[in-house]
Amino acid sequence: MSHTKHFVAIFGGAVSGAEAASQFAQRGIRVAVFEQNALPYGKIEDGLPKWHVKLRDKEEGRINEKLNHPLVSFVPNTRLGSDLDLKDLAENWGFSALVLATGAWKDRPLPIDGIEAFVNKGLYYQNPFIYWFNHYHQPDYSGQTYEISDGAVVVGGGLASIDVAKALMMVTVQNALLEKGHQVDLFQLDRSITKVLDGLGLTLSDLGLKGCTIFYRRRIKDMPLSSLPTDTPEKLAKAQMVREKILNNAKKKYLFNIAPLRAPVGEISENGRLTGLVFQKTKVENGKVIPIPDSEVAVKTPLVISSIGSIPEPIPGIPMKWQTYQVHKEEYCRIEGYDKVFAIGNAVTGRGNIVESLKHGREISQKIAENYLRLEADNLEAAYRKTETMVGEQSKKIAAAVQTAKPLTNEMLEDLENRVAAAQKRTGYDGNYENWIEKHLPKRLENLIGKAH
């Protein structure tokens, strides 16, 4: 049954937004997808480290299939809260529903008083750092440049913090090798920094490097690196063993360091620049982190990168609670205070790293412990499918509400189509999705390396 008398706006075009658009389009509902960037891929493009070439291309292909649909209108370079006002959209445009699939792009603040004064002055946050890492090789890159130092401190403890440590090690080792006349590309280092150095008869020390260090407030066996069940003492012990093996395998391949049971409590600075952190030793009792009195240790470092999680960015007009968008208790997806504004995916779960919400099968979690690198992509792909399933269920509920709502008149539909077309025109988008993507897809590192050789 067709429901072309309804028109839904979705904000965000990545995994969640594309899946929601697909669910609505399958039901004959018109959709406009407003995306803040030129490309709709979100963290697939900007947050998934660029060594994941096959996974990135596969996931972006899935998004393209969903957005390049006759009932889906794509509107790039349009940001909710600045280019468009939520209240105006909800009250005046006439959409049947507004769906927020904006993800979790804002880094959770490092919990040290006054630390924000040192952002880009010895302190970086994970999301902008990985964005730079993914794009700085592009000949036309014009974004912020990050200076990377050996001996950096990474505050975190999940898979994302391992990605940050891995990226740091790749850049510093690659630069140090180049100074010695060895040109090694990122994909060789991705397979194993240790094997690359062994093959050249070198060590980190030979390169004048000591490596970065992840500081984690819990034990290594507490790291959220595996989704094995932990509901019995036996299962918990097995999960903890797997977590330790994942971490140790990653350390062995990429030569970073780990300092568990350390919580950041203060900053060290000189002349307005962060030069270190004060860490307090901790212990874990009954699952809780307990600070140990009078155990503070000053750690000097040229660079700190905070990797303690991502949260949705505040948008004017959207109430927030506990760093996520506030939704109606009885209607999980609907934003509090609005009749037809909904949130889906990480915008409501508050999990920027979707692996954290993954509850996939035991098999992958066990295999990843044996080979972190090869099966890391399998783990992430399973996470994307889990997100699609979750968003699909959320979207079905929203679609059901839309389909029972009063149909839009022909005049209302025409007005919405004109508004969407005007928004597209402002960005220079001519409606040809495939051409737009081809024109705006950035230069890929693997292609540049191929040309260089």
C-alpha positions as CSV (number, residue, x, y, z in Angstrom):
1,M,0.0,0.0,0.0
2,S,1.4,3.4,-1.0
3,H,1.7,6.3,1.5
4,T,3.0,9.0,-0.8
5,K,0.8,11.5,1.1
6,H,3.5,11.6,3.8
7,F,6.9,13.3,3.8
8,V,9.6,12.7,6.4
9,A,12.8,14.7,7.1
10,I,15.9,12.8,8.3
11,F,19.0,14.6,9.7
12,G,22.1,12.6,9.1
13,G,22.8,10.3,6.2
14,A,25.2,7.7,7.6
15,V,24.4,4.1,8.8
16,S,21.4,5.1,10.9
17,G,20.0,7.9,8.6
18,A,20.4,5.8,5.5
19,E,18.7,2.8,7.1
20,A,15.8,5.0,8.3
21,A,15.4,6.5,4.8
22,S,15.3,3.0,3.3
23,Q,12.6,1.9,5.8
24,F,10.4,4.9,5.0
25,A,11.0,4.6,1.2
26,Q,10.1,0.9,1.2
27,R,6.7,2.0,2.6
28,G,6.1,4.6,-0.1
29,I,6.9,7.5,2.2
30,R,8.8,10.5,0.7
31,V,12.1,11.3,2.5
32,A,14.4,14.3,2.6
33,V,17.9,13.4,4.0
34,F,19.7,16.5,5.3
35,E,23.4,15.9,5.8
36,Q,25.8,18.3,7.5
37,N,28.7,17.3,5.2
38,A,29.1,17.0,1.4
39,L,29.1,13.2,1.8
40,P,26.6,11.3,3.8
41,Y,28.9,8.7,5.3
42,G,29.5,10.2,8.8
43,K,32.0,8.2,10.9
44,I,32.4,5.6,8.1
45,E,34.4,8.3,6.3
46,D,35.7,10.5,9.1
47,G,35.9,8.3,12.2
48,L,36.7,4.8,10.9
49,P,40.5,4.8,10.6
50,K,41.6,4.9,7.0
51,W,43.3,1.5,7.1
52,H,39.8,-0.1,6.9
53,V,39.7,0.3,3.1
54,K,37.4,-2.7,2.2
55,L,35.0,-2.2,5.1
56,R,34.8,1.6,4.3
57,D,34.0,1.0,0.7
58,K,31.5,-1.8,1.4
59,E,29.6,0.3,4.0
60,E,29.6,3.4,1.9
61,G,28.2,1.4,-1.0
62,R,25.4,0.2,1.2
63,I,24.6,3.8,2.2
64,N,24.6,4.8,-1.5
65,E,22.1,2.1,-2.4
66,K,19.7,3.3,0.2
67,L,20.0,7.1,-0.5
68,N,19.9,6.8,-4.3
69,H,16.2,5.9,-4.2
70,P,13.4,7.7,-6.2
71,L,11.6,8.6,-3.0
72,V,14.7,9.9,-1.2
73,S,15.9,13.5,-1.8
74,F,19.5,14.2,-0.6
75,V,20.4,17.6,0.8
76,P,24.1,18.0,1.5
77,N,26.1,20.6,3.4
78,T,23.1,21.5,5.6
79,R,23.5,21.6,9.3
80,L,20.6,21.4,11.8
81,G,20.8,24.2,14.4
82,S,22.7,26.6,12.1
83,D,21.5,26.3,8.5
84,L,18.1,25.1,9.6
85,D,16.1,25.7,12.8
86,L,14.4,22.8,14.5
87,K,11.5,24.7,15.8
88,D,10.9,26.3,12.4
89,L,11.0,22.9,10.8
90,A,8.7,21.3,13.3
91,E,6.1,24.1,13.3
92,N,6.2,25.7,9.8
93,W,7.6,23.3,7.1
94,G,4.8,20.7,7.4
95,F,6.8,17.4,7.4
96,S,4.9,14.4,8.7
97,A,7.9,13.7,11.0
98,L,11.4,14.8,11.7
99,V,14.0,12.1,12.5
100,L,17.4,12.9,14.1
101,A,20.1,10.5,13.0
102,T,22.9,12.9,13.8
103,G,25.1,10.5,15.6
104,A,27.5,11.2,18.4
105,W,30.2,13.6,17.2
106,K,31.1,15.5,20.4
107,D,33.9,14.1,22.6
108,R,33.0,13.6,26.2
109,P,35.0,16.2,28.1
110,L,38.1,15.1,30.0
111,P,37.1,15.3,33.7
112,I,39.8,17.7,34.8
113,D,38.9,21.3,35.9
114,G,40.1,23.9,33.5
115,I,41.4,21.4,30.9
116,E,39.4,22.8,28.0
117,A,41.8,25.8,28.0
118,F,44.5,23.5,26.6
119,V,42.5,22.2,23.6
120,N,45.0,22.3,20.6
121,K,47.6,23.5,23.1
122,G,48.9,20.1,24.1
123,L,45.4,18.5,24.2
124,Y,43.6,16.9,21.4
125,Y,40.3,15.1,21.4
126,Q,39.7,11.8,19.5
127,N,37.1,12.8,17.0
128,P,38.9,15.7,15.3
129,F,42.2,13.9,15.6
130,I,41.0,10.8,13.7
131,Y,39.3,13.1,11.2
132,W,42.7,14.7,10.5
133,F,44.4,11.3,10.4
134,N,41.8,10.1,7.8
135,H,42.3,13.1,5.5
136,Y,45.6,14.8,5.9
137,H,47.1,12.8,3.0
138,Q,44.7,14.5,0.5
139,P,46.4,17.0,-1.7
140,D,43.6,19.5,-1.2
141,Y,43.2,19.0,2.5
142,S,42.6,22.4,4.2
143,G,41.4,21.4,7.6
144,Q,43.2,21.7,10.9
145,T,46.7,20.3,11.1
146,Y,47.8,18.2,14.1
147,E,51.4,18.0,15.3
148,I,52.1,14.5,16.5
149,S,54.8,13.8,19.2
150,D,56.4,10.6,20.4
151,G,55.6,9.7,24.0
152,A,52.0,10.9,23.8
153,V,49.5,10.0,26.4
154,V,46.1,8.6,25.4
155,V,43.4,8.7,28.0
156,G,40.8,6.0,27.4
157,G,40.4,2.2,27.4
158,G,38.1,1.0,24.6
159,L,38.7,0.0,21.0
160,A,38.6,3.7,20.0
161,S,41.6,4.4,22.3
162,I,43.5,1.5,20.7
163,D,42.7,3.1,17.3
164,V,44.2,6.4,18.5
165,A,47.3,4.7,19.8
166,K,47.7,2.8,16.6
167,A,47.4,5.9,14.5
168,L,50.0,7.7,16.7
169,M,52.4,4.8,16.3
170,M,51.9,4.6,12.6
171,V,52.6,8.3,12.0
172,T,55.6,8.5,14.4
173,V,57.2,5.3,13.1
174,Q,56.6,6.2,9.4
175,N,58.2,9.6,9.9
176,A,61.2,8.2,11.8
177,L,61.7,5.5,9.1
178,L,61.6,8.2,6.4
179,E,64.4,10.1,8.2
180,K,66.5,6.9,7.9
181,G,65.7,6.5,4.2
182,H,63.0,3.8,4.5
183,Q,59.8,4.6,2.7
184,V,57.1,2.5,4.3
185,D,53.4,3.1,3.6
186,L,50.6,3.0,6.2
187,F,49.1,-0.3,5.0
188,Q,52.4,-2.1,5.6
189,L,52.4,-0.6,9.2
190,D,48.7,-1.6,9.5
191,R,49.6,-5.3,9.1
192,S,52.2,-5.0,11.9
193,I,54.7,-2.3,12.9
194,T,56.7,-5.0,14.7
195,K,57.1,-7.1,11.5
196,V,58.1,-4.0,9.5
197,L,60.8,-3.0,12.0
198,D,62.0,-6.7,12.3
199,G,62.3,-6.8,8.5
200,L,64.5,-3.8,8.6
201,G,66.6,-5.0,11.5
202,L,65.4,-2.0,13.6
203,T,63.7,-1.4,17.0
204,L,61.7,1.6,18.3
205,S,64.8,2.5,20.3
206,D,66.9,2.6,17.1
207,L,64.4,5.1,15.7
208,G,64.7,7.2,18.9
209,L,61.1,6.4,19.8
210,K,59.5,5.2,23.1
211,G,55.9,5.0,21.9
212,C,52.6,6.4,23.2
213,T,50.9,5.1,26.3
214,I,47.2,4.4,27.0
215,F,46.2,5.4,30.6
216,Y,43.1,3.5,31.8
217,R,41.3,3.9,35.1
218,R,40.4,0.2,35.4
219,R,42.3,-3.0,34.8
220,I,43.2,-4.4,31.4
221,K,40.8,-7.2,31.9
222,D,38.0,-4.6,32.4
223,M,38.5,-3.0,29.0
224,P,35.4,-3.0,26.8
225,L,37.1,-4.9,24.0
226,S,34.9,-7.9,23.8
227,S,31.1,-8.5,23.9
228,L,31.3,-12.0,25.3
229,P,28.6,-12.6,28.0
230,T,29.6,-11.9,31.6
231,D,26.5,-13.1,33.4
232,T,28.2,-15.9,35.3
233,P,31.6,-16.0,37.1
234,E,32.8,-18.5,34.5
235,K,31.7,-16.4,31.6
236,L,33.2,-13.2,33.2
237,A,36.6,-14.9,33.7
238,K,36.6,-16.0,30.0
239,A,35.6,-12.6,28.8
240,Q,38.4,-11.0,30.9
241,M,40.9,-13.4,29.4
242,V,39.8,-12.5,25.9
243,R,40.0,-8.8,26.7
244,E,43.6,-9.2,27.9
245,K,44.5,-11.2,24.8
246,I,43.1,-8.6,22.5
247,L,45.0,-5.8,24.2
248,N,48.3,-7.8,24.3
249,N,48.0,-8.7,20.6
250,A,47.4,-5.1,19.7
251,K,50.4,-4.0,21.8
252,K,52.6,-6.6,20.2
253,K,51.7,-5.5,16.7
254,Y,51.8,-1.7,17.2
255,L,54.2,-1.3,20.1
256,F,52.2,1.2,22.2
257,N,52.3,1.0,26.0
258,I,49.5,0.6,28.6
259,A,49.2,2.0,32.1
260,P,46.1,0.5,33.8
261,L,44.6,1.6,37.1
262,R,45.4,5.3,36.5
263,A,42.8,8.1,36.6
264,P,43.5,11.6,35.4
265,V,42.9,14.2,38.2
266,G,45.0,17.2,37.3
267,E,47.0,19.1,34.7
268,I,50.6,20.2,34.3
269,S,51.1,23.3,32.2
270,E,53.8,25.8,31.2
271,N,53.3,29.1,29.5
272,G,49.6,28.3,28.6
273,R,50.4,24.9,27.1
274,L,49.6,21.5,28.6
275,T,52.8,19.6,29.4
276,G,51.4,16.6,31.3
277,L,48.7,15.2,33.5
278,V,48.5,14.1,37.1
279,F,47.2,10.6,37.5
280,Q,45.9,9.0,40.7
281,K,46.3,5.3,41.2
282,T,43.1,3.3,41.5
283,K,41.8,-0.1,42.4
284,V,38.7,-2.0,41.4
285,E,36.4,-3.4,44.1
286,N,33.0,-5.0,43.3
287,G,33.1,-3.4,39.8
288,K,33.7,0.1,41.1
289,V,36.8,2.3,40.6
290,I,38.3,3.3,44.0
291,P,40.9,6.1,44.1
292,I,43.9,5.3,46.3
293,P,44.7,8.3,48.6
294,D,48.0,10.0,48.3
295,S,49.0,8.1,45.2
296,E,49.1,10.9,42.6
297,V,51.9,10.7,40.0
298,A,52.9,13.5,37.6
299,V,53.4,12.3,34.0
300,K,55.1,14.7,31.7
301,T,54.2,14.4,28.0
302,P,54.3,16.6,24.9
303,L,50.7,15.6,23.9
304,V,47.5,14.3,25.4
305,I,44.7,12.8,23.4
306,S,41.4,12.2,25.2
307,S,39.5,9.1,24.0
308,I,36.9,8.6,26.6
309,G,33.8,8.4,24.4
310,S,31.5,10.5,22.2
311,I,28.1,12.1,22.9
312,P,25.6,13.9,20.6
313,E,26.3,17.5,19.9
314,P,23.8,19.9,21.6
315,I,21.3,21.3,19.0
316,P,19.2,24.4,19.9
317,G,15.7,23.4,20.7
318,I,16.5,19.8,21.7
319,P,16.4,18.9,25.4
320,M,19.2,16.8,26.7
321,K,19.6,14.5,29.7
322,W,22.7,12.6,30.7
323,Q,24.5,13.8,27.6
324,T,22.0,12.3,25.2
325,Y,18.8,13.7,23.7
326,Q,15.9,13.5,26.0
327,V,13.2,11.1,24.7
328,H,9.7,10.4,26.0
329,K,9.7,7.6,28.5
330,E,6.7,5.8,27.0
331,E,7.7,6.4,23.4
332,Y,11.4,5.6,23.2
333,C,12.2,7.4,20.0
334,R,10.2,10.7,20.4
335,I,12.0,13.8,21.6
336,E,10.5,15.2,24.8
337,G,8.3,18.2,24.1
338,Y,7.6,17.5,20.4
339,D,4.8,15.5,18.8
340,K,6.6,14.5,15.7
341,V,10.4,14.8,16.3
342,F,12.2,11.5,16.9
343,A,15.8,10.4,17.6
344,I,17.4,7.2,16.4
345,G,20.8,5.4,16.6
346,N,23.7,7.0,18.5
347,A,21.8,10.3,18.8
348,V,19.7,8.7,21.5
349,T,22.0,5.9,22.8
350,G,24.9,8.3,23.2
351,R,27.4,5.8,21.9
352,G,29.8,7.3,19.4
353,N,31.6,4.0,19.0
354,I,29.0,1.6,17.8
355,V,31.1,-1.4,18.8
356,E,30.2,-0.5,22.4
357,S,26.6,-1.3,21.7
358,L,27.3,-4.5,19.8
359,K,25.8,-7.7,21.1
360,H,26.8,-9.9,18.3
361,G,27.7,-13.6,18.5
362,R,30.3,-15.3,20.6
363,E,32.2,-16.6,17.6
364,I,33.5,-13.3,16.4
365,S,34.5,-12.2,19.9
366,Q,36.5,-15.4,20.4
367,K,38.2,-15.1,17.0
368,I,39.1,-11.5,17.4
369,A,41.2,-12.5,20.4
370,E,43.2,-14.7,18.2
371,N,43.8,-12.2,15.4
372,Y,43.0,-8.7,16.4
373,L,43.9,-7.2,13.0
374,R,42.3,-9.5,10.6
375,L,39.0,-9.8,12.4
376,E,38.8,-6.2,13.6
377,A,36.8,-5.4,10.4
378,D,34.5,-8.4,10.9
379,N,33.8,-7.1,14.4
380,L,33.0,-3.6,13.1
381,E,30.9,-4.9,10.2
382,A,28.8,-6.9,12.7
383,A,28.4,-3.7,14.7
384,Y,27.0,-1.9,11.6
385,R,24.5,-4.6,11.0
386,K,23.5,-4.5,14.6
387,T,23.0,-0.7,14.3
388,E,20.9,-1.2,11.1
389,T,18.7,-3.7,12.9
390,M,18.2,-1.4,15.9
391,V,17.4,1.6,13.6
392,G,15.2,-0.5,11.4
393,E,13.0,-1.4,14.4
394,Q,13.0,2.2,15.6
395,S,12.1,3.4,12.1
396,K,9.2,0.9,11.7
397,K,7.6,2.4,14.9
398,I,8.0,5.9,13.5
399,A,6.7,4.8,10.1
400,A,3.6,3.3,11.8
401,A,2.9,6.6,13.5
402,V,3.4,8.5,10.3
403,Q,1.1,6.2,8.3
404,T,-1.7,6.7,10.8
405,A,-1.3,10.4,10.8
406,K,-3.4,12.8,8.7
407,P,-2.2,12.7,5.1
408,L,-0.6,15.8,3.7
409,T,-2.5,17.7,1.1
410,N,-1.2,18.1,-2.5
411,E,-0.5,21.7,-1.7
412,M,1.5,20.8,1.4
413,L,3.5,18.2,-0.5
414,E,4.3,20.6,-3.3
415,D,5.4,23.2,-0.8
416,L,7.7,20.7,0.9
417,E,9.1,19.6,-2.4
418,N,9.8,23.3,-3.3
419,R,11.5,23.9,0.1
420,V,13.7,20.9,-0.3
421,A,14.6,21.8,-3.9
422,A,15.5,25.3,-2.7
423,A,17.7,23.8,0.0
424,Q,19.4,21.6,-2.5
425,K,20.0,24.6,-4.9
426,R,21.7,26.6,-2.1
427,T,24.3,23.9,-1.8
428,G,24.8,23.5,-5.5
429,Y,23.3,20.0,-5.5
430,D,21.5,19.3,-8.8
431,G,19.7,16.1,-7.7
432,N,22.0,13.6,-9.4
433,Y,23.2,11.6,-6.4
434,E,25.8,9.4,-8.2
435,N,27.5,12.4,-9.9
436,W,27.6,14.4,-6.6
437,I,29.2,11.5,-4.7
438,E,31.8,10.9,-7.5
439,K,32.6,14.6,-7.6
440,H,33.1,15.0,-3.8
441,L,34.7,11.7,-2.9
442,P,38.2,12.5,-1.6
443,K,41.5,11.2,-2.9
444,R,42.1,7.7,-1.4
445,L,45.4,7.0,0.2
446,E,45.6,3.6,-1.4
447,N,45.3,5.2,-4.8
448,L,47.9,7.8,-4.1
449,I,50.3,5.1,-2.9
450,G,49.6,3.1,-6.1
451,K,50.5,6.1,-8.3
452,A,53.6,6.7,-6.3
453,H,54.8,3.2,-7.0
